[in-house]
């Protein structure tokens, strides 16, 4: 073990409304504090578990959210706000998400992943674009591919297929201006339990 990470659980007791400026500013402030702590203590990064344990559906459009086309820029802005606060304090932060773009495997079996995201009401790609918008060249983002380790079967080549999906299959979900950054700074992990 050569690196230490702070751990953050993405699920909350209540869903944070995408239009709640004060709530998101509070979260961004917390990320700034975490970034400062990482820098001051030598901790390399942050582990984020955004799995929806409490069924809050934070990364899913709900009926009381703004309409889809209005909501996506808000979600992307929230990703920028929260992670710019972290990267401002710790520009070389490593951010590990247990799950990220692989929360929905339907993306890899459809000819139009963006239309599928809309159909599934999945806001994850917009939030990830917000992170990529502000991620400095010294930072790294890892999609932990959490269940790739214990659901995959070596003899079927499952791990290789998952890596392909997360390196290539998700590219239609990434904004064009972030494609180079995604290819260069996003890694795929492999959960071991």
Secondary structure, 3 states (H helix, E strand, C coil): CCCCEEEEECCCCCCCCCCCHHHHHHHHHHHHHHHHHHHHHCCCEEEEECCCCCCCCCCECCCCCCCHHHHHHHHHHHHHHHHHHHHHHCCCCEEEECCCCCCCHHHHHCCCHHHHHHHHCECHHHHHHHHHHHCCCCCEEEECCCCHHHHCCHHHCHHHHHHHHHHHHCHHHCCHHHHHHHHHHEEECCCCC
